[in-house]
Amino acid sequence: MKVIVKIVRYVLQDVYRGKWLIIYGLLFWLMTDLLMRFGGNSSQVFMSLINVILIFIPLISVIFGTIYLYNSREFIEMLLSQPVNRKHLFFGMYIGIVIPLISGFVAGIGIPLLYSGIQSRADIIPLSILLGTGIVLTMIFLAMAFLISLGTEDRAKGLGYAILIWLFFTVIYDGLILILIYLYSEYPLEHATIIMSLLNPIDLGRLLILMQFDIAAMLGYTGAVFQKFFGSLYGVLISGSMMLIWITVPLYSGLRIFLRKDF
């Protein structure tokens, strides 16, 4: 445990020394502050922040994690020449990177909302889910970054894979779902759409946030089905389990590669 703490402390110092994660937090701060001043009430601000969070957090997490791992090869080789457990090193680096990413996001979103004033207690639950979704997406796409950088030796190819994964989950996947819905529009696809949404962490996060607002009526029968599923205890447990799987699978796969890898 002491070894992990020491590794986390070193990675934290190294990450914050780069300064650009501070800029990452300040950008969220600026966007949230401007939306609070000119974007209307808190519900409208939350709706505006959804797309920002769902696009930028996965992009920054997967690219930053991939680049950082490639730049840390000499550091990893140096530590592995010492009597350091590989699992301790792996999780120490993951925790050391995920903490600054999460803290930058939470501070950038949360502080402007606090000093601008949350308008009602009803805003607390949507805000909590908004922040929770951003935290979980950070952990998921950082885990994917570890898997990519450890599984691909070539830096340019690894960065290309990182961008491709981000494009797939943010754009391509939704396009495939729309094509499928168009081709099979004569069939009831509401339940199939729920399953497909569970297979994309960004879509799942979007639905969990949107279901906190009064938009189900705008989506007709489909919205009612989504509201019934994601608003139930069963749906919440399934969604939470899927988010946990999305963190665990790439992280465990990256760990297996790391344990066997000859640096």
VEXDREN-2710 file (C-alpha; in Angstrom, 1 decimal):
% VEXDREN-2710
k/r/px/py/pz
1/MET/0.0/0.0/0.0
2/LYS/2.8/2.4/0.8
3/VAL/4.3/1.7/-2.6
4/ILE/1.1/2.6/-4.3
5/VAL/0.8/5.8/-2.3
6/LYS/4.4/6.8/-3.3
7/ILE/3.7/6.1/-6.9
8/VAL/0.4/8.1/-6.8
9/ARG/2.2/11.0/-5.2
10/TYR/4.9/11.1/-7.8
11/VAL/2.4/10.8/-10.7
12/LEU/0.2/13.6/-9.2
13/GLN/3.2/15.9/-9.0
14/ASP/4.3/15.0/-12.5
15/VAL/0.8/15.6/-13.9
16/TYR/0.2/18.9/-12.2
17/ARG/3.7/20.1/-13.2
18/GLY/2.4/20.0/-16.8
19/LYS/-0.1/22.8/-16.0
20/TRP/-2.5/21.9/-18.9
21/LEU/-4.8/19.9/-16.6
22/ILE/-5.3/23.1/-14.6
23/ILE/-6.3/24.7/-18.0
24/TYR/-8.7/21.7/-18.4
25/GLY/-10.4/22.6/-15.1
26/LEU/-10.5/26.3/-15.9
27/LEU/-12.2/25.7/-19.2
28/PHE/-15.0/23.8/-17.5
29/TRP/-15.1/26.7/-14.9
30/LEU/-15.4/29.3/-17.7
31/MET/-18.1/27.4/-19.7
32/THR/-20.2/26.8/-16.5
33/ASP/-19.8/30.4/-15.3
34/LEU/-20.9/31.8/-18.7
35/LEU/-23.8/29.4/-18.9
36/MET/-24.9/30.4/-15.4
37/ARG/-24.8/34.0/-16.3
38/PHE/-26.4/33.9/-19.7
39/GLY/-27.9/30.4/-20.1
40/GLY/-31.1/30.8/-18.1
41/ASN/-32.1/28.7/-15.1
42/SER/-30.2/25.8/-13.6
43/SER/-32.1/23.2/-15.6
44/GLN/-31.2/24.9/-18.9
45/VAL/-27.6/25.1/-17.7
46/PHE/-27.5/21.4/-16.9
47/MET/-28.9/20.5/-20.4
48/SER/-26.3/22.7/-22.0
49/LEU/-23.5/21.0/-20.0
50/ILE/-24.6/17.5/-21.0
51/ASN/-23.1/17.7/-24.5
52/VAL/-19.9/19.4/-23.2
53/ILE/-19.4/16.6/-20.6
54/LEU/-20.2/13.8/-23.0
55/ILE/-17.9/15.0/-25.7
56/PHE/-14.9/16.5/-24.0
57/ILE/-14.4/14.3/-21.0
58/PRO/-14.0/11.0/-23.0
59/LEU/-11.8/12.8/-25.5
60/ILE/-9.5/14.4/-23.0
61/SER/-9.3/11.3/-20.8
62/VAL/-8.5/8.8/-23.6
63/ILE/-6.0/11.1/-25.3
64/PHE/-4.2/12.4/-22.1
65/GLY/-4.0/8.9/-20.7
66/THR/-2.6/7.5/-23.9
67/ILE/0.0/10.2/-24.3
68/TYR/1.0/10.1/-20.7
69/LEU/1.6/6.3/-20.7
70/TYR/3.8/6.6/-23.8
71/ASN/5.8/9.4/-22.3
72/SER/6.2/7.4/-19.1
73/ARG/7.9/4.4/-20.6
74/GLU/11.3/5.2/-19.1
75/PHE/9.8/5.9/-15.7
76/ILE/8.0/2.5/-15.9
77/GLU/11.2/0.7/-16.9
78/MET/13.2/2.3/-14.1
79/LEU/10.7/1.3/-11.5
80/LEU/10.4/-2.2/-12.8
81/SER/14.2/-2.6/-12.5
82/GLN/13.5/-2.1/-8.7
83/PRO/11.7/-4.6/-6.4
84/VAL/8.3/-3.0/-7.3
85/ASN/5.2/-5.1/-7.7
86/ARG/3.7/-4.6/-11.2
87/LYS/0.1/-4.5/-9.9
88/HIS/1.1/-1.7/-7.5
89/LEU/2.8/0.2/-10.3
90/PHE/-0.2/-0.2/-12.6
91/PHE/-2.9/0.9/-10.1
92/GLY/-0.6/3.6/-8.7
93/MET/-0.3/5.2/-12.1
94/TYR/-4.0/4.8/-12.9
95/ILE/-5.0/6.5/-9.6
96/GLY/-2.4/9.2/-10.0
97/ILE/-3.8/10.2/-13.4
98/VAL/-7.5/9.8/-12.7
99/ILE/-7.5/12.0/-9.6
100/PRO/-6.3/15.2/-11.4
101/LEU/-8.8/14.5/-14.3
102/ILE/-11.7/14.1/-11.9
103/SER/-10.7/17.0/-9.6
104/GLY/-10.3/19.3/-12.6
105/PHE/-13.8/18.4/-13.9
106/VAL/-15.6/18.5/-10.5
107/ALA/-14.0/21.8/-9.5
108/GLY/-14.6/23.3/-12.9
109/ILE/-18.3/22.4/-12.9
110/GLY/-19.1/22.4/-9.2
111/ILE/-17.6/25.6/-7.9
112/PRO/-19.4/28.0/-10.4
113/LEU/-22.7/26.2/-9.7
114/LEU/-22.1/26.7/-5.9
115/TYR/-21.2/30.3/-5.9
116/SER/-23.9/31.1/-8.6
117/GLY/-26.4/29.4/-6.3
118/ILE/-28.4/26.2/-7.0
119/GLN/-31.9/27.4/-7.4
120/SER/-33.7/24.6/-5.6
121/ARG/-33.2/21.3/-3.8
122/ALA/-34.6/19.6/-6.8
123/ASP/-31.4/20.6/-8.7
124/ILE/-29.2/18.6/-6.3
125/ILE/-30.1/15.2/-7.8
126/PRO/-29.5/16.2/-11.5
127/LEU/-26.3/17.9/-10.5
128/SER/-25.1/14.8/-8.6
129/ILE/-25.9/12.5/-11.6
130/LEU/-24.2/15.0/-13.9
131/LEU/-21.0/15.0/-11.8
132/GLY/-21.2/11.3/-11.2
133/THR/-21.5/10.6/-14.9
134/GLY/-18.5/12.8/-15.7
135/ILE/-16.5/10.9/-13.0
136/VAL/-17.4/7.5/-14.3
137/LEU/-16.7/8.4/-18.0
138/THR/-13.3/9.7/-16.9
139/MET/-12.5/6.4/-15.3
140/ILE/-13.8/4.4/-18.3
141/PHE/-11.9/6.2/-21.0
142/LEU/-8.7/6.4/-18.9
143/ALA/-8.9/2.7/-18.5
144/MET/-9.3/2.4/-22.3
145/ALA/-6.3/4.7/-22.7
146/PHE/-4.2/2.3/-20.5
147/LEU/-5.4/-0.7/-22.6
148/ILE/-4.5/1.1/-25.9
149/SER/-1.0/2.4/-24.9
150/LEU/0.0/-0.9/-23.3
151/GLY/-1.3/-3.0/-26.2
152/THR/0.2/-0.9/-29.0
153/GLU/3.9/-0.2/-29.2
154/ASP/3.7/2.5/-31.9
155/ARG/2.9/5.9/-30.4
156/ALA/1.2/7.3/-33.5
157/LYS/-0.9/4.2/-34.0
158/GLY/-1.9/4.2/-30.4
159/LEU/-3.0/7.8/-30.5
160/GLY/-5.0/7.0/-33.7
161/TYR/-6.7/4.1/-31.9
162/ALA/-7.6/6.5/-29.0
163/ILE/-9.2/9.0/-31.3
164/LEU/-11.0/6.2/-33.2
165/ILE/-12.5/4.8/-30.0
166/TRP/-13.7/8.3/-29.0
167/LEU/-15.2/8.8/-32.5
168/PHE/-16.9/5.4/-32.4
169/PHE/-18.6/5.9/-29.0
170/THR/-19.6/9.6/-29.6
171/VAL/-20.6/9.6/-33.3
172/ILE/-20.4/6.3/-35.2
173/TYR/-22.3/4.2/-32.7
174/ASP/-25.3/6.5/-32.6
175/GLY/-25.2/6.6/-36.4
176/LEU/-25.4/2.8/-36.6
177/ILE/-28.3/2.8/-34.2
178/LEU/-30.2/5.4/-36.3
179/ILE/-29.6/3.3/-39.4
180/LEU/-30.8/0.2/-37.6
181/ILE/-34.0/2.0/-36.4
182/TYR/-34.6/3.3/-39.9
183/LEU/-34.2/-0.1/-41.5
184/TYR/-36.5/-1.8/-38.9
185/SER/-38.8/1.1/-38.3
186/GLU/-41.8/-1.2/-38.7
187/TYR/-40.8/-3.3/-35.7
188/PRO/-40.9/-2.3/-31.9
189/LEU/-37.3/-1.5/-31.1
190/GLU/-37.7/0.3/-27.8
191/HIS/-36.4/-2.5/-25.7
192/ALA/-33.6/-3.3/-28.2
193/THR/-32.7/0.4/-28.1
194/ILE/-32.3/0.2/-24.3
195/ILE/-29.9/-2.8/-24.7
196/MET/-27.9/-1.0/-27.3
197/SER/-27.7/2.1/-25.1
198/LEU/-26.3/-0.1/-22.3
199/LEU/-23.5/-1.1/-24.7
200/ASN/-22.3/2.5/-25.0
201/PRO/-21.1/4.3/-21.8
202/ILE/-21.7/7.7/-23.4
203/ASP/-25.3/6.9/-24.4
204/LEU/-25.9/5.3/-21.1
205/GLY/-24.6/8.4/-19.3
206/ARG/-26.7/10.7/-21.5
207/LEU/-29.9/8.8/-20.8
208/LEU/-29.2/8.7/-17.0
209/ILE/-28.9/12.5/-17.0
210/LEU/-31.8/13.2/-19.4
211/MET/-34.2/11.0/-17.4
212/GLN/-33.9/13.5/-14.6
213/PHE/-35.6/16.2/-16.7
214/ASP/-39.2/16.3/-18.1
215/ILE/-38.3/15.2/-21.6
216/ALA/-39.8/11.7/-21.6
217/ALA/-43.2/13.2/-22.8
218/MET/-41.4/14.7/-25.8
219/LEU/-40.1/11.3/-26.9
220/GLY/-43.5/9.7/-26.9
221/TYR/-43.8/6.0/-26.3
222/THR/-40.0/5.5/-26.5
223/GLY/-39.5/8.1/-23.8
224/ALA/-42.0/6.4/-21.6
225/VAL/-40.2/3.1/-22.0
226/PHE/-36.9/4.7/-21.2
227/GLN/-38.4/6.6/-18.2
228/LYS/-39.9/3.4/-16.9
229/PHE/-36.6/1.4/-17.2
230/PHE/-34.0/4.0/-16.1
231/GLY/-36.3/5.4/-13.4
232/SER/-36.8/2.1/-11.7
233/LEU/-34.6/0.5/-9.1
234/TYR/-34.0/-2.4/-11.4
235/GLY/-32.9/0.0/-14.2
236/VAL/-30.6/1.9/-11.9
237/LEU/-28.9/-1.3/-10.7
238/ILE/-28.5/-2.5/-14.3
239/SER/-27.1/0.8/-15.4
240/GLY/-24.7/1.0/-12.5
241/SER/-23.5/-2.5/-13.1
242/MET/-22.9/-1.8/-16.8
243/MET/-20.9/1.3/-15.9
244/LEU/-18.8/-0.8/-13.5
245/ILE/-18.2/-3.4/-16.2
246/TRP/-17.1/-0.6/-18.6
247/ILE/-14.5/0.4/-16.0
248/THR/-13.4/-3.1/-15.0
249/VAL/-13.1/-4.8/-18.4
250/PRO/-10.6/-2.4/-20.1
251/LEU/-8.7/-1.9/-16.8
252/TYR/-8.4/-5.6/-16.1
253/SER/-7.4/-6.2/-19.8
254/GLY/-4.7/-3.5/-19.5
255/LEU/-3.4/-5.0/-16.3
256/ARG/-3.1/-8.4/-17.9
257/ILE/-1.0/-6.9/-20.7
258/PHE/1.1/-4.9/-18.2
259/LEU/1.9/-8.1/-16.2
260/ARG/3.1/-9.9/-19.2
261/LYS/4.7/-7.0/-21.1
262/ASP/8.5/-6.9/-21.6
263/PHE/9.4/-3.2/-21.4
END
